[in-house]
Amino acid sequence: MKRIIKFRAWSVEEKVMSNWEDMETLNTMAWCYDNNLWKLMQFTGTLDKNGREIYEGDIIRIILEATAFPNQGNAEVKWDGNGWWVFNDNSQKTWYISENVEVIGNIFENPELLAP
């Protein structure tokens, strides 16, 4: 299976999210060099239970009744150097299974979703 590599980016100044298609039409090199203006988020290669793409920085709801995640609820998707993981508000981490999660927001537009 071929891995799809793509990104989206949050504009720090404009407070808007740009998707992959928008990025393809802009000068993306400038985005990569100035982290004060843009926050890049990579596609994890997986989809949630509704078929929505899951990106780094997404906030997901874990919907399994029996899961390895210590606390049911919301968690942030992050790369930890060894793979994609989810972290809850107590910084506990675990893996996730795409069909058992639902994307409900992201850390830039919906930070309140991670509040205890």
ZADO-1210 file (C-alpha; in nm, 4 decimals, padded with zeros to 6 digits):
<atoms>
<atom x="00.0000" y="00.0000" z="00.0000" code="MET" pos="1"/>
<atom x="00.1317" y="00.3413" z="-00.0978" code="LYS" pos="2"/>
<atom x="00.1512" y="00.6010" z="00.1814" code="ARG" pos="3"/>
<atom x="-00.0039" y="00.9383" z="00.1092" code="ILE" pos="4"/>
<atom x="00.2104" y="01.2260" z="00.2307" code="ILE" pos="5"/>
<atom x="00.0398" y="01.5607" z="00.2638" code="LYS" pos="6"/>
<atom x="00.0056" y="01.8462" z="00.5065" code="PHE" pos="7"/>
<atom x="-00.2233" y="02.1196" z="00.6203" code="ARG" pos="8"/>
<atom x="-00.1142" y="02.4422" z="00.7894" code="ALA" pos="9"/>
<atom x="-00.2473" y="02.6825" z="01.0492" code="TRP" pos="10"/>
<atom x="-00.1805" y="03.0507" z="00.9811" code="SER" pos="11"/>
<atom x="-00.0712" y="03.2037" z="01.3107" code="VAL" pos="12"/>
<atom x="-00.1484" y="03.5567" z="01.1924" code="GLU" pos="13"/>
<atom x="-00.4757" y="03.4982" z="01.0073" code="GLU" pos="14"/>
<atom x="-00.6049" y="03.2202" z="01.2369" code="LYS" pos="15"/>
<atom x="-00.7193" y="03.0018" z="00.9464" code="VAL" pos="16"/>
<atom x="-00.6424" y="02.6471" z="00.8390" code="MET" pos="17"/>
<atom x="-00.5163" y="02.5841" z="00.4862" code="SER" pos="18"/>
<atom x="-00.5688" y="02.2420" z="00.3359" code="ASN" pos="19"/>
<atom x="-00.3467" y="02.0459" z="00.0973" code="TRP" pos="20"/>
<atom x="-00.5099" y="02.1838" z="-00.2151" code="GLU" pos="21"/>
<atom x="-00.4582" y="02.5430" z="-00.0959" code="ASP" pos="22"/>
<atom x="-00.0955" y="02.4712" z="-00.0151" code="MET" pos="23"/>
<atom x="-00.0308" y="02.3334" z="-00.3625" code="GLU" pos="24"/>
<atom x="-00.1286" y="02.6679" z="-00.5157" code="THR" pos="25"/>
<atom x="00.0895" y="02.8765" z="-00.2806" code="LEU" pos="26"/>
<atom x="00.4653" y="02.9024" z="-00.2342" code="ASN" pos="27"/>
<atom x="00.4977" y="02.6245" z="00.0241" code="THR" pos="28"/>
<atom x="00.8735" y="02.6731" z="00.0663" code="MET" pos="29"/>
<atom x="00.8069" y="02.9902" z="00.2646" code="ALA" pos="30"/>
<atom x="00.5827" y="02.7903" z="00.4958" code="TRP" pos="31"/>
<atom x="00.8550" y="02.5420" z="00.5774" code="CYS" pos="32"/>
<atom x="01.1122" y="02.8056" z="00.6681" code="TYR" pos="33"/>
<atom x="00.9131" y="03.0359" z="00.8934" code="ASP" pos="34"/>
<atom x="00.7541" y="02.8498" z="01.1829" code="ASN" pos="35"/>
<atom x="00.6426" y="03.1790" z="01.3377" code="ASN" pos="36"/>
<atom x="00.3899" y="03.2258" z="01.0583" code="LEU" pos="37"/>
<atom x="00.2677" y="02.8711" z="00.9882" code="TRP" pos="38"/>
<atom x="00.2203" y="02.5547" z="01.1928" code="LYS" pos="39"/>
<atom x="00.2468" y="02.2502" z="00.9667" code="LEU" pos="40"/>
<atom x="00.0537" y="01.9313" z="01.0464" code="MET" pos="41"/>
<atom x="00.1124" y="01.6044" z="00.8654" code="GLN" pos="42"/>
<atom x="-00.1596" y="01.3631" z="00.7559" code="PHE" pos="43"/>
<atom x="-00.1303" y="01.0402" z="00.9582" code="THR" pos="44"/>
<atom x="-00.2429" y="00.8247" z="00.6671" code="GLY" pos="45"/>
<atom x="-00.5552" y="00.7112" z="00.8518" code="THR" pos="46"/>
<atom x="-00.9220" y="00.8043" z="00.8594" code="LEU" pos="47"/>
<atom x="-01.1635" y="00.8286" z="01.1504" code="ASP" pos="48"/>
<atom x="-01.4926" y="00.6379" z="01.1798" code="LYS" pos="49"/>
<atom x="-01.6601" y="00.8894" z="00.9466" code="ASN" pos="50"/>
<atom x="-01.3907" y="00.8723" z="00.6779" code="GLY" pos="51"/>
<atom x="-01.2362" y="01.2064" z="00.7803" code="ARG" pos="52"/>
<atom x="-00.8568" y="01.2370" z="00.7446" code="GLU" pos="53"/>
<atom x="-00.6660" y="01.2433" z="01.0746" code="ILE" pos="54"/>
<atom x="-00.3834" y="01.4986" z="01.1013" code="TYR" pos="55"/>
<atom x="-00.1223" y="01.5779" z="01.3621" code="GLU" pos="56"/>
<atom x="-00.2804" y="01.8319" z="01.5968" code="GLY" pos="57"/>
<atom x="-00.6301" y="01.6896" z="01.5587" code="ASP" pos="58"/>
<atom x="-00.8379" y="01.6332" z="01.8676" code="ILE" pos="59"/>
<atom x="-01.0122" y="01.2998" z="01.8585" code="ILE" pos="60"/>
<atom x="-01.2814" y="01.1392" z="02.0684" code="ARG" pos="61"/>
<atom x="-01.2092" y="00.7814" z="02.1603" code="ILE" pos="62"/>
<atom x="-01.5323" y="00.5878" z="02.1211" code="ILE" pos="63"/>
<atom x="-01.4381" y="00.2356" z="02.2256" code="LEU" pos="64"/>
<atom x="-01.5929" y="00.1004" z="02.5425" code="GLU" pos="65"/>
<atom x="-01.2928" y="-00.1238" z="02.6042" code="ALA" pos="66"/>
<atom x="-00.9702" y="00.0457" z="02.5024" code="THR" pos="67"/>
<atom x="-00.6076" y="00.0588" z="02.6051" code="ALA" pos="68"/>
<atom x="-00.6483" y="00.4334" z="02.6565" code="PHE" pos="69"/>
<atom x="-00.6540" y="00.4994" z="03.0317" code="PRO" pos="70"/>
<atom x="-00.9312" y="00.7594" z="03.0158" code="ASN" pos="71"/>
<atom x="-01.2116" y="00.7627" z="02.7665" code="GLN" pos="72"/>
<atom x="-01.2639" y="01.0981" z="02.6059" code="GLY" pos="73"/>
<atom x="-01.0712" y="01.3488" z="02.3987" code="ASN" pos="74"/>
<atom x="-00.7048" y="01.3330" z="02.3039" code="ALA" pos="75"/>
<atom x="-00.4553" y="01.5072" z="02.0744" code="GLU" pos="76"/>
<atom x="-00.2812" y="01.3283" z="01.7857" code="VAL" pos="77"/>
<atom x="00.0990" y="01.3739" z="01.7958" code="LYS" pos="78"/>
<atom x="00.4113" y="01.2262" z="01.6390" code="TRP" pos="79"/>
<atom x="00.6545" y="01.1058" z="01.9066" code="ASP" pos="80"/>
<atom x="00.9422" y="00.9926" z="01.6843" code="GLY" pos="81"/>
<atom x="00.8217" y="00.6326" z="01.6705" code="ASN" pos="82"/>
<atom x="00.4758" y="00.6760" z="01.5285" code="GLY" pos="83"/>
<atom x="00.1422" y="00.8514" z="01.5669" code="TRP" pos="84"/>
<atom x="00.0033" y="00.8470" z="01.9198" code="TRP" pos="85"/>
<atom x="-00.2735" y="01.0200" z="02.1108" code="VAL" pos="86"/>
<atom x="-00.2195" y="01.2164" z="02.4310" code="PHE" pos="87"/>
<atom x="-00.4938" y="01.3080" z="02.6764" code="ASN" pos="88"/>
<atom x="-00.4964" y="01.6111" z="02.9072" code="ASP" pos="89"/>
<atom x="-00.2807" y="01.4221" z="03.1612" code="ASN" pos="90"/>
<atom x="-00.0125" y="01.3595" z="02.8937" code="SER" pos="91"/>
<atom x="-00.0881" y="00.9871" z="02.9013" code="GLN" pos="92"/>
<atom x="-00.0272" y="00.8341" z="02.5608" code="LYS" pos="93"/>
<atom x="-00.1501" y="00.5330" z="02.3729" code="THR" pos="94"/>
<atom x="-00.2052" y="00.4187" z="02.0182" code="TRP" pos="95"/>
<atom x="-00.5357" y="00.4551" z="01.8412" code="TYR" pos="96"/>
<atom x="-00.7375" y="00.2542" z="01.5930" code="ILE" pos="97"/>
<atom x="-00.8888" y="00.4752" z="01.3252" code="SER" pos="98"/>
<atom x="-01.2323" y="00.3168" z="01.3138" code="GLU" pos="99"/>
<atom x="-01.2635" y="00.3670" z="01.6903" code="ASN" pos="100"/>
<atom x="-01.2040" y="00.7407" z="01.6958" code="VAL" pos="101"/>
<atom x="-01.3782" y="01.0506" z="01.5679" code="GLU" pos="102"/>
<atom x="-01.2097" y="01.3802" z="01.4771" code="VAL" pos="103"/>
<atom x="-01.3891" y="01.6552" z="01.6706" code="ILE" pos="104"/>
<atom x="-01.1523" y="01.9483" z="01.6199" code="GLY" pos="105"/>
<atom x="-00.7890" y="02.0558" z="01.6355" code="ASN" pos="106"/>
<atom x="-00.5562" y="02.2208" z="01.8846" code="ILE" pos="107"/>
<atom x="-00.5631" y="02.5614" z="01.7130" code="PHE" pos="108"/>
<atom x="-00.9354" y="02.6088" z="01.6528" code="GLU" pos="109"/>
<atom x="-01.0719" y="02.4069" z="01.9467" code="ASN" pos="110"/>
<atom x="-00.8197" y="02.3982" z="02.2358" code="PRO" pos="111"/>
<atom x="-01.1079" y="02.3920" z="02.4853" code="GLU" pos="112"/>
<atom x="-01.1839" y="02.0337" z="02.3767" code="LEU" pos="113"/>
<atom x="-00.8743" y="01.9192" z="02.5689" code="LEU" pos="114"/>
<atom x="-00.9558" y="02.1113" z="02.8862" code="ALA" pos="115"/>
<atom x="-01.0112" y="01.8902" z="03.1907" code="PRO" pos="116"/>
</atoms>
